[in-house]
Amino acid sequence: MPYKLPYPLPQGYSRDNQFANPGQTLPAPNASGMPVACWFSSPTNVYWQANPAYPNGYATWNSPLFDLRPNLRAFTPNGYTGQNFTQQRATPVWVGGGSGAGGKLFVQISNLQDQLNALNNLEVLAQEYGHIADPGKAVTLTPQEDITTSFNSTTDSVVLTFMPVGEGMPIRFWKCLLIFRKTAAGGVNAPFQVEAAYY
C-alpha cells in the first residue's frame, strides 16, 4: 500500500532533520532577516462602467488576497483547493512576526474633487472575503456595508481603515472589495485614484 510522505510517521521524539524543531515553531522554523512588515499598492485609477444592475454607473477596487499568517507557511491541514497557475497567489504580510497581530489595511482615495459634482448620488460599499486556512476557498464573509459617510465633500482625499476578521489576530486569508456606484443619474463619473497599504 503506498504511503504519503513523510513516512514512516515518528512514534516518539526524534531529532532527525525532517522532524527537528529547535525553535519550537511548528510547522516551520522562525523566519529571519525579514524586511519591514508591510505591503503597498501602486496608485490605481478606478473607472466607471455601465451594468444593467447599476445603470447609472459603477466601479470596483479589490485588495489582493492577503496571507496574514505567513508564519504558518507549509501548514495546510487539508491541503489547498482551487489553486492553479492562473490564479494569483496570496500576498504574505509579516506583520507581528507573521502572526498578523495589529495589522490594518489603509485605503486612500483621491481625486474626489477633480470634477464638479463627482460625489453627487455616490454610494460606496465595502465587503470582506476570506478563509481560515485555504486560499482556494475564500468566500464572502460580510454583507456589503455602506461606508458613504466616510467621504467628505470638502476634501480631495479620504483614508479608509479596515481590520480583518479576528479582533486583532486575523484569519489567515483575507481581502477587501470596494464598490462605488451612482444611485441616480446626475453628477460626473470621474475616475478616483486608489492607493492602499497594509501594516
FENQUIPE-V853182 format. One record per residue. N is the residue number from 0. RES is the residue in three letters. SS is DSSP state (2 for helix, 1 for strand, 0 for the rest). BURIAL is + if it has 24 or more other ideal C-beta (glycine too) atoms within 12 Angstrom, else -. D_CENTER is the distance of its C-alpha to the mean C-alpha in Angstrom with 2 decimals. Layout:
BEGIN
n=N res=RES ss=SS burial=BURIAL d_center=D_CENTER
n=N res=RES ss=SS burial=BURIAL d_center=D_CENTER
END
This chain:
BEGIN
n=0 res=MET ss=0 burial=- d_center=41.94
n=1 res=PRO ss=0 burial=- d_center=38.93
n=2 res=TYR ss=0 burial=- d_center=36.47
n=3 res=LYS ss=0 burial=- d_center=32.88
n=4 res=LEU ss=0 burial=- d_center=32.40
n=5 res=PRO ss=0 burial=- d_center=32.72
n=6 res=TYR ss=0 burial=- d_center=36.19
n=7 res=PRO ss=0 burial=- d_center=38.27
n=8 res=LEU ss=0 burial=- d_center=36.21
n=9 res=PRO ss=0 burial=- d_center=37.40
n=10 res=GLN ss=0 burial=- d_center=39.86
n=11 res=GLY ss=0 burial=- d_center=39.60
n=12 res=TYR ss=0 burial=- d_center=38.58
n=13 res=SER ss=0 burial=- d_center=38.40
n=14 res=ARG ss=0 burial=- d_center=38.05
n=15 res=ASP ss=0 burial=- d_center=37.64
n=16 res=ASN ss=2 burial=- d_center=34.99
n=17 res=GLN ss=2 burial=- d_center=32.68
n=18 res=PHE ss=2 burial=- d_center=32.76
n=19 res=ALA ss=0 burial=- d_center=33.03
n=20 res=ASN ss=0 burial=- d_center=30.60
n=21 res=PRO ss=0 burial=- d_center=32.37
n=22 res=GLY ss=0 burial=- d_center=29.42
n=23 res=GLN ss=0 burial=- d_center=28.86
n=24 res=THR ss=0 burial=- d_center=25.20
n=25 res=LEU ss=0 burial=- d_center=24.90
n=26 res=PRO ss=0 burial=- d_center=23.37
n=27 res=ALA ss=0 burial=- d_center=23.44
n=28 res=PRO ss=0 burial=- d_center=25.03
n=29 res=ASN ss=0 burial=- d_center=23.42
n=30 res=ALA ss=0 burial=- d_center=21.72
n=31 res=SER ss=0 burial=- d_center=23.89
n=32 res=GLY ss=0 burial=- d_center=24.02
n=33 res=MET ss=0 burial=- d_center=20.30
n=34 res=PRO ss=0 burial=- d_center=19.51
n=35 res=VAL ss=0 burial=- d_center=18.11
n=36 res=ALA ss=0 burial=+ d_center=14.75
n=37 res=CYS ss=0 burial=- d_center=12.45
n=38 res=TRP ss=1 burial=+ d_center=10.39
n=39 res=PHE ss=1 burial=- d_center=11.74
n=40 res=SER ss=0 burial=- d_center=11.56
n=41 res=SER ss=0 burial=- d_center=14.91
n=42 res=PRO ss=0 burial=- d_center=16.42
n=43 res=THR ss=1 burial=+ d_center=15.97
n=44 res=ASN ss=1 burial=- d_center=18.45
n=45 res=VAL ss=1 burial=+ d_center=17.60
n=46 res=TYR ss=0 burial=- d_center=20.82
n=47 res=TRP ss=0 burial=+ d_center=22.36
n=48 res=GLN ss=1 burial=- d_center=23.42
n=49 res=ALA ss=1 burial=- d_center=25.92
n=50 res=ASN ss=1 burial=- d_center=25.38
n=51 res=PRO ss=0 burial=- d_center=27.88
n=52 res=ALA ss=0 burial=- d_center=25.48
n=53 res=TYR ss=1 burial=+ d_center=24.97
n=54 res=PRO ss=1 burial=- d_center=28.32
n=55 res=ASN ss=1 burial=+ d_center=27.99
n=56 res=GLY ss=1 burial=+ d_center=24.85
n=57 res=TYR ss=1 burial=+ d_center=21.07
n=58 res=ALA ss=1 burial=+ d_center=18.12
n=59 res=THR ss=1 burial=+ d_center=14.36
n=60 res=TRP ss=1 burial=+ d_center=11.34
n=61 res=ASN ss=1 burial=+ d_center=7.94
n=62 res=SER ss=0 burial=+ d_center=5.00
n=63 res=PRO ss=0 burial=+ d_center=4.96
n=64 res=LEU ss=0 burial=+ d_center=4.26
n=65 res=PHE ss=1 burial=+ d_center=4.28
n=66 res=ASP ss=1 burial=+ d_center=7.77
n=67 res=LEU ss=0 burial=+ d_center=8.44
n=68 res=ARG ss=0 burial=+ d_center=12.03
n=69 res=PRO ss=2 burial=+ d_center=13.30
n=70 res=ASN ss=2 burial=+ d_center=16.71
n=71 res=LEU ss=2 burial=+ d_center=16.95
n=72 res=ARG ss=0 burial=- d_center=17.16
n=73 res=ALA ss=0 burial=- d_center=19.70
n=74 res=PHE ss=0 burial=- d_center=19.64
n=75 res=THR ss=0 burial=+ d_center=19.21
n=76 res=PRO ss=0 burial=- d_center=21.62
n=77 res=ASN ss=0 burial=- d_center=21.89
n=78 res=GLY ss=0 burial=- d_center=20.55
n=79 res=TYR ss=0 burial=- d_center=17.72
n=80 res=THR ss=0 burial=- d_center=18.33
n=81 res=GLY ss=0 burial=- d_center=17.69
n=82 res=GLN ss=0 burial=- d_center=16.75
n=83 res=ASN ss=0 burial=- d_center=18.94
n=84 res=PHE ss=0 burial=- d_center=19.51
n=85 res=THR ss=0 burial=- d_center=18.37
n=86 res=GLN ss=0 burial=- d_center=14.75
n=87 res=GLN ss=0 burial=- d_center=12.12
n=88 res=ARG ss=0 burial=- d_center=11.55
n=89 res=ALA ss=0 burial=+ d_center=8.53
n=90 res=THR ss=1 burial=+ d_center=8.15
n=91 res=PRO ss=1 burial=+ d_center=9.81
n=92 res=VAL ss=0 burial=+ d_center=9.91
n=93 res=TRP ss=0 burial=+ d_center=13.31
n=94 res=VAL ss=2 burial=+ d_center=13.31
n=95 res=GLY ss=2 burial=+ d_center=16.31
n=96 res=GLY ss=2 burial=- d_center=17.80
n=97 res=GLY ss=2 burial=+ d_center=15.03
n=98 res=SER ss=0 burial=+ d_center=15.19
n=99 res=GLY ss=0 burial=+ d_center=12.20
n=100 res=ALA ss=0 burial=- d_center=14.81
n=101 res=GLY ss=0 burial=- d_center=14.53
n=102 res=GLY ss=0 burial=+ d_center=11.30
n=103 res=LYS ss=0 burial=+ d_center=9.84
n=104 res=LEU ss=1 burial=+ d_center=7.81
n=105 res=PHE ss=1 burial=+ d_center=10.82
n=106 res=VAL ss=1 burial=+ d_center=11.35
n=107 res=GLN ss=1 burial=+ d_center=14.98
n=108 res=ILE ss=1 burial=+ d_center=16.74
n=109 res=SER ss=1 burial=+ d_center=20.20
n=110 res=ASN ss=0 burial=+ d_center=23.34
n=111 res=LEU ss=0 burial=+ d_center=23.73
n=112 res=GLN ss=0 burial=- d_center=27.47
n=113 res=ASP ss=0 burial=- d_center=28.14
n=114 res=GLN ss=0 burial=- d_center=29.74
n=115 res=LEU ss=0 burial=- d_center=31.98
n=116 res=ASN ss=0 burial=- d_center=30.81
n=117 res=ALA ss=0 burial=+ d_center=27.28
n=118 res=LEU ss=0 burial=+ d_center=26.03
n=119 res=ASN ss=0 burial=- d_center=28.75
n=120 res=ASN ss=0 burial=- d_center=27.71
n=121 res=LEU ss=1 burial=+ d_center=24.00
n=122 res=GLU ss=1 burial=+ d_center=21.60
n=123 res=VAL ss=1 burial=+ d_center=17.90
n=124 res=LEU ss=1 burial=+ d_center=15.70
n=125 res=ALA ss=1 burial=+ d_center=12.20
n=126 res=GLN ss=1 burial=+ d_center=10.72
n=127 res=GLU ss=1 burial=+ d_center=8.09
n=128 res=TYR ss=1 burial=+ d_center=7.75
n=129 res=GLY ss=1 burial=+ d_center=7.97
n=130 res=HIS ss=1 burial=+ d_center=10.94
n=131 res=ILE ss=0 burial=+ d_center=12.88
n=132 res=ALA ss=0 burial=- d_center=14.09
n=133 res=ASP ss=0 burial=+ d_center=13.70
n=134 res=PRO ss=2 burial=+ d_center=10.99
n=135 res=GLY ss=2 burial=- d_center=13.71
n=136 res=LYS ss=2 burial=+ d_center=13.91
n=137 res=ALA ss=0 burial=+ d_center=10.51
n=138 res=VAL ss=1 burial=- d_center=12.05
n=139 res=THR ss=1 burial=- d_center=12.11
n=140 res=LEU ss=0 burial=+ d_center=12.13
n=141 res=THR ss=0 burial=- d_center=13.40
n=142 res=PRO ss=0 burial=- d_center=15.92
n=143 res=GLN ss=0 burial=- d_center=15.59
n=144 res=GLU ss=1 burial=- d_center=16.32
n=145 res=ASP ss=1 burial=- d_center=18.62
n=146 res=ILE ss=0 burial=+ d_center=17.69
n=147 res=THR ss=2 burial=+ d_center=20.45
n=148 res=THR ss=2 burial=- d_center=22.42
n=149 res=SER ss=2 burial=+ d_center=20.00
n=150 res=PHE ss=0 burial=+ d_center=21.47
n=151 res=ASN ss=0 burial=- d_center=24.76
n=152 res=SER ss=0 burial=- d_center=27.36
n=153 res=THR ss=0 burial=- d_center=29.08
n=154 res=THR ss=0 burial=- d_center=26.47
n=155 res=ASP ss=0 burial=- d_center=24.96
n=156 res=SER ss=1 burial=- d_center=21.49
n=157 res=VAL ss=1 burial=+ d_center=19.24
n=158 res=VAL ss=1 burial=- d_center=16.35
n=159 res=LEU ss=1 burial=+ d_center=13.90
n=160 res=THR ss=1 burial=- d_center=12.31
n=161 res=PHE ss=1 burial=+ d_center=9.70
n=162 res=MET ss=0 burial=+ d_center=10.02
n=163 res=PRO ss=0 burial=+ d_center=8.14
n=164 res=VAL ss=0 burial=+ d_center=10.80
n=165 res=GLY ss=0 burial=+ d_center=13.40
n=166 res=GLU ss=0 burial=- d_center=15.43
n=167 res=GLY ss=0 burial=- d_center=14.58
n=168 res=MET ss=0 burial=- d_center=14.31
n=169 res=PRO ss=0 burial=+ d_center=10.91
n=170 res=ILE ss=0 burial=+ d_center=10.72
n=171 res=ARG ss=0 burial=+ d_center=9.94
n=172 res=PHE ss=1 burial=+ d_center=7.27
n=173 res=TRP ss=1 burial=+ d_center=4.47
n=174 res=LYS ss=1 burial=+ d_center=2.58
n=175 res=CYS ss=1 burial=+ d_center=5.19
n=176 res=LEU ss=1 burial=+ d_center=8.42
n=177 res=LEU ss=1 burial=+ d_center=11.43
n=178 res=ILE ss=1 burial=+ d_center=14.88
n=179 res=PHE ss=1 burial=+ d_center=17.94
n=180 res=ARG ss=1 burial=+ d_center=21.27
n=181 res=LYS ss=1 burial=+ d_center=24.93
n=182 res=THR ss=0 burial=- d_center=26.81
n=183 res=ALA ss=0 burial=- d_center=30.18
n=184 res=ALA ss=0 burial=- d_center=31.91
n=185 res=GLY ss=0 burial=- d_center=32.56
n=186 res=GLY ss=0 burial=+ d_center=30.82
n=187 res=VAL ss=0 burial=- d_center=29.44
n=188 res=ASN ss=0 burial=+ d_center=26.24
n=189 res=ALA ss=0 burial=+ d_center=25.45
n=190 res=PRO ss=0 burial=+ d_center=22.42
n=191 res=PHE ss=1 burial=+ d_center=19.98
n=192 res=GLN ss=1 burial=+ d_center=18.29
n=193 res=VAL ss=1 burial=+ d_center=14.64
n=194 res=GLU ss=1 burial=+ d_center=13.52
n=195 res=ALA ss=1 burial=+ d_center=10.46
n=196 res=ALA ss=1 burial=+ d_center=10.27
n=197 res=TYR ss=1 burial=+ d_center=8.69
n=198 res=TYR ss=0 burial=- d_center=11.79
END
